[in-house]
Amino acid sequence: MFILRWSSHADFPDDLYALSSDTFWKECEDVEALIKLLTVASFHLQRDQNTMGDIVKNYGAIFLAFYNHPENALLVQCIENCWHDCEQPLFILALFLHPRHRSTFKKIVDETPLTSLGQLCKFAIFYYTRFINEDIGQLRDEVL
């Protein structure tokens, strides 16, 4: 309506003709969806009940949302850099061990060297001996 009403005026700015473009509005919807994802993730990550598994799941959702839009290559690189700086084995183990995220983990098991069952056993043993006790007992069998 704005374009129809004011575009006939001599001093109407050319840049505002973008408002009549379907492409402009489609791109606005795409950006809105990405912002909504970040907002929801931000609210989720501010909860006191968050686990490391929840954090990994939010990281993954944000990454996939940006990854599926090639124009966001710089944002994808930022997320990859942040993930690279994390202690990935601990986060992956937390996702694997959390009962609520079992279905998510089943989708990625054996897809990467970090998510194979053998590697998860090694992570569990490493962190158990590092933080709890040197005696691992049947831990490997329990993880398997």
VENNOR-V571909 format. One line per field, one symbol per residue. ss: DSSP state (A for helix, B for strand, O for the rest). phi: phi as a letter, one per 20 degrees, with the letter a starting at -180 (. if undefined). A space follows every 50 residues. Layout:
ss=???
phi=???
//
This chain:
ss=OAAAAAOOOOOOOAAAAAAAOAAAAAAAAAAAAAAAAAAAAAAAAOOOOO OAAAAAAAAAAAAAAAAOOAAAAAAAAAAAAAAAAOOAAAAAAAAAAOAA AAAAAAAAOOOOAAAOAAAAAAAAAAAAAAAOOOOOOOAAAAAO
phi=.ffffdffffeffffffgfeeffgffffffffffffgffffffffeffef dfffffffgfffgfffffcgfdgfffffffffffffeggfffffffeeff dgfffgfdgmecffdffffffffffgffffddbfeeleggffff
//
